[in-house]
Amino acid sequence: MDPRNQTSASEFILLGLSENPEQETLLFALFLCMYVVTVLGNLLIILAISSDSSLHTPMYFFLANLSLVDFCLATNTVPKMLVNIQIRSKSISYACCLTQMYFFHFFGIMDSVLIAVMAYDRFVAICHPLHYTTIMSSRLCGLLAGGPWVFSCFISLTHILLMARLVFCGNNELPHYFCDLTPLLRLSCTDTSVNKIFVLIVAGMVIATPFICILASYARIIVAIMKVPSAGGRKKAFSTCSSHLSVVALFYGTTIGVYLCPSSVRTTVKEKASAVMYTTVTPMLNPFIYSLRNRDLKGALRKLVNRKITSSS
């Protein structure tokens, strides 16, 4: 039968991470705790940076943006999964599915580009310290932070428009815990070649290109750090960079596996595990990775907490 003569699915069934009720109860508790930690950690980073004037620098400006994006990325996927487990309903309407997919790609692309922007900021700070304030002007920082919002909006909207032309007939069970692009394409009964080509182009632009730029930046940074005469200076520079590289490894290691590896080596279990890493684990860990080794940020967090305790007493 011609797919054009069939009615497209009006809703999808999100099969989630597990179909075992006992495992779902454990997953609910685990993901609820992770989400609470993610929300509190990222909002505290934003509040600490905004309330401390000494942290109003490019590095912390980009970190505050990253924390906001991480909070939104986790909020787009985790609460819906928790609600589905709690009410024992796994359905999601077609419109809500596309909306969730739009914001997932929007904030996912933002995350990727911002991590690359932060790598560029560290490159300028370490390799060109005397010209740092001149290069990282307020105008450039605004463009580096604002540009990704516009770019992400355009790319995500294009994904949705391409997805809206597809017909979903027959099986409407999505083997995932949120509406992701690749599992949805497998359910379509129409030609998805244009969508798949666009996915590869976008993955090259927003995953491979930033990742290569980050590696190139840190190669230059490591060379520059090795030339620093004092051991203390080298230690401080390595401490700042190692935290950023931890985020790079977590985020790009999983997204490359999902969007750039051949479909023959991908499985549903691997895709879901990778998605958990970059939608839940990475946003949760980022506040700890960036604050535990940063004395200025830890000081700002202490001042913020003390101020709240003082005002409430």
C-alpha positions, 0 to 999 in steps of 0.5 A: 500500500502507498504510504501516502494513502495511510494515516500517520500515527497520532501518538507514540509509545515511549518504551523507556529504559526498562519494561520491568516494573521493579526496575522502573521503580529503581530508575524513577528514584535514581533519575529523580535524584539525578535531576534534583542534583542537576537543577540545584547544581546548575542554578547555584552556578548561575546564581553564584556567577551572577551575584559575584562581580569578580566572576563577571569575566568571559570564562564564567559568562560562558560557564553560566550559559552552559549551566543554563543550557544543561538545566534546560537539556535535562528538563526537556527529557527527564521530567516526562520520563519520570511522569510516564513511570509514575502514572504508568502511561508511556504515550506521547502525542505526535505534536509533543514528540516533535516539540520535545525533539526540537528542544532536545536538538536545540539545547544539545547543539547549544551544549556542543557549541558552547563547550567549543567556545569555552575551549577557545576562551581558554586557548586565548587566555593561556596562549595570548594572555597579554591580548586576552582582554582585547580579543575577548571583548564584550562584543565578541563574547556576546556574539560567541554566546548569542550566535549559537542560540540563533544557529541552534534554532535554525538547525532544530527547526529544519529537523522538525520541518523535515520530520513533519513531512514523514508518515508513521504507519504501523508500529508506533512503539519508540524504543527510547525514553524520549523522542530522539531523531534516529529511533523516529526515522526507523519508524517511518514508512516513507523515504528518510534519505533526505533526513539521514543526509541532513543528520550527517551534515549537522553532526559534522557541523555541530559534533565533529567540527567543534570536537576537532577545534577543541583538540587543536586548541588544547594541543596548542594550550598544552604546548604553551603550558609546558613553557610556563616557568613556574610549577604553580602556574603550570598546575593552575593551568592544567587544573582549569583545562583538565576539568574542561577536558573531562566535560569534552570526553563525556559529551563528545564520546557519547554523541559521536557514538550515536550520530556519527558511528555506522548504524551497523555498530549501534544498538538500541541499548547503546543508544539509550545508554549514550543518551542518558550520558549526554542528557542526564549524567553530563548536565549533572556532573558539569557543576561539580567538574567546574566548581570543585577545582575552581577556588574562585567559584567555590568562594562565590558559592560559599558567599552565596550560601552564607548570604542566604543563611544570614538573610533567613536567620 
